[in-house]
């Protein structure tokens, strides 16, 4: 007798799960080999699937790569938004963003900066990747701007530039430090966290005057 637990999944649900497995496998392969060297055969092998299965769910290798990077970026932004909404204190909200970008503990999952650095390179050369970056970047800056604006209203921050410009500066520092953690031995996650938290301290209303005088 077949129980509810043993009933087969609907085809649509199976396809969603298979697509998710292929996306996850794609990110693992890109992390290890890079965008250009990742092949459909490598991705299929990593997902324990056939090349035909990959071709069934995705129109091309680029379609799969774009889907994978868009999905991982979207999921990370969801995590950050949830964490920011749950964190009291405007400076603490920005600090939480930093800790999610550069996790303190190895077992904590942060963004795979190797994948993102490769993605940024693709976005600089291909409009389809640039469109993904632009959409994600707008949402990212909007979130940071809101935290900064609310912090100004609450008297936590005293900014010397519009909140949007400060959000772009803060996001650029995160991305630049992320690149440094990939290409140099002199900047690790601990260093990145320290530099960014010092920047947050410089935005604080009670310290900004002394910071500007130094």
C-alpha positions in Angstrom: 0.0 0.0 0.0 1.4 3.4 -1.0 1.5 6.0 1.8 1.4 9.8 1.3 5.2 9.9 2.2 6.0 7.3 -0.5 3.9 8.8 -3.3 6.0 10.0 -6.2 6.6 13.7 -6.5 4.8 15.6 -9.2 6.8 16.0 -12.4 6.9 19.8 -12.0 8.4 19.4 -8.6 10.9 16.9 -9.8 12.0 19.2 -12.6 12.4 22.1 -10.1 14.6 19.9 -7.9 16.7 18.8 -10.9 17.2 22.3 -12.1 18.3 23.3 -8.6 20.8 20.4 -8.5 22.2 21.5 -11.9 22.5 25.1 -10.7 24.3 24.0 -7.5 26.7 21.8 -9.5 27.4 24.7 -11.9 28.4 26.9 -9.0 30.8 24.3 -7.7 32.4 23.8 -11.1 32.7 27.5 -11.7 34.2 28.0 -8.3 36.9 25.4 -9.0 37.5 26.1 -12.7 36.2 29.5 -13.6 33.5 30.5 -16.1 35.5 30.0 -19.3 36.8 26.5 -18.4 33.6 25.1 -17.0 32.0 22.8 -19.5 28.6 21.2 -19.7 30.2 17.8 -19.4 31.9 18.9 -16.2 28.7 20.3 -14.8 26.7 17.2 -15.7 29.3 15.0 -14.0 29.3 17.2 -10.8 25.5 16.9 -10.7 25.5 13.1 -11.4 23.5 13.8 -14.5 23.9 13.3 -18.3 24.8 16.0 -20.7 21.4 15.4 -22.3 19.8 16.2 -19.0 21.6 19.6 -18.8 20.5 20.4 -22.4 17.0 19.5 -21.5 16.7 22.0 -18.8 18.9 24.8 -20.2 19.2 26.2 -23.7 23.0 26.5 -23.6 26.0 26.7 -21.3 25.6 30.4 -21.1 21.9 30.0 -20.1 22.9 27.7 -17.3 25.7 30.0 -16.1 23.5 33.0 -16.1 20.8 31.2 -14.3 23.3 29.9 -11.7 24.9 33.3 -11.0 21.5 35.1 -10.9 20.1 32.5 -8.4 23.1 32.5 -6.0 23.1 36.3 -6.0 19.4 36.4 -5.4 19.6 33.9 -2.5 22.5 35.8 -0.9 20.6 39.1 -1.1 17.6 37.5 0.5 19.8 36.3 3.4 21.2 39.7 3.9 17.8 41.4 3.8 16.4 39.0 6.4 19.5 39.5 8.6 19.3 43.3 8.4 15.6 43.4 9.2 16.2 41.2 12.3 19.2 43.2 13.5 18.5 46.2 15.8 20.7 49.3 15.5 21.7 50.9 12.3 25.4 50.5 12.7 24.8 46.9 13.8 22.9 46.3 10.6 25.8 47.4 8.5 28.1 45.3 10.7 25.9 42.3 10.0 26.2 42.9 6.3 30.0 42.8 6.7 29.9 39.5 8.7 27.7 37.9 6.1 30.0 39.0 3.3 33.1 37.9 5.2 32.1 35.2 7.7 33.9 35.0 11.0 33.8 31.2 11.2 34.7 28.8 8.3 31.6 26.8 8.8 29.4 29.9 8.1 28.4 30.2 4.5 29.2 33.4 2.8 29.3 34.3 -0.9 31.8 32.4 -3.1 33.9 35.4 -4.1 35.7 33.3 -6.7 32.4 32.9 -8.5 31.5 36.6 -8.1 34.9 37.9 -9.3 34.5 35.7 -12.5 31.0 37.0 -12.8 32.1 40.6 -12.7 34.6 40.0 -15.4 31.8 38.5 -17.6 29.6 41.4 -16.8 32.3 43.8 -18.0 32.2 42.1 -21.5 28.8 40.6 -22.0 25.5 42.5 -21.9 23.5 39.5 -20.7 25.7 39.2 -17.6 25.8 43.0 -17.1 22.0 43.0 -17.0 22.1 40.5 -14.1 24.7 42.6 -12.3 22.8 45.8 -12.8 19.5 44.4 -11.4 21.2 42.9 -8.3 23.4 46.0 -7.8 20.3 48.3 -7.8 18.6 46.2 -5.1 21.8 46.0 -3.0 22.4 49.8 -3.1 18.7 50.4 -2.3 19.0 48.3 0.8 22.2 49.9 2.0 20.8 53.4 1.3 17.8 52.7 3.3 19.8 51.6 6.3 22.0 54.8 6.0 19.0 57.1 5.6 17.2 55.6 8.6 20.5 55.9 10.6 20.7 59.6 9.7 17.1 60.1 10.8 17.8 58.4 14.1 20.9 60.4 14.7 23.2 57.4 14.4 25.0 58.5 11.3 26.3 61.9 10.1 27.1 61.6 6.4 29.2 63.9 4.3 27.5 62.7 1.1 24.0 61.6 0.0 23.0 58.2 1.4 23.0 56.7 -2.1 26.6 57.8 -2.7 27.6 56.5 0.7 25.9 53.2 -0.1 27.8 53.0 -3.4 31.1 53.7 -1.5 30.3 51.0 1.1 29.4 48.4 -1.6 32.5 49.3 -3.5 34.7 48.8 -0.5 33.1 45.3 0.1 33.6 44.3 -3.5 37.2 45.7 -3.7 38.2 43.9 -0.5 36.6 40.7 -1.7 38.8 40.9 -4.8 41.9 41.5 -2.6 41.1 38.4 -0.5 41.2 36.4 -3.8 44.3 37.9 -5.4 46.6 38.7 -2.5 47.9 37.0 0.7 47.9 40.4 2.6 44.1 40.8 2.9 42.1 38.1 4.5 38.5 38.1 5.8 39.6 39.4 9.2 41.3 42.3 7.7 38.4 43.1 5.4 36.0 43.0 8.4 38.3 45.4 10.4 38.6 47.9 7.6 34.9 48.0 6.9 33.9 48.3 10.6 36.3 51.1 11.0 34.6 52.8 8.1 31.2 52.3 9.8 32.7 53.9 13.0 33.7 56.9 11.0 30.1 57.4 9.9 28.8 57.6 13.4 27.4 60.9 14.5 29.3 61.0 17.7 32.7 60.3 16.1 32.5 61.9 12.6 33.8 65.3 13.8 36.9 63.8 15.3 37.4 61.6 12.3 37.3 64.5 9.9 39.8 66.5 12.1 42.5 63.8 12.0 
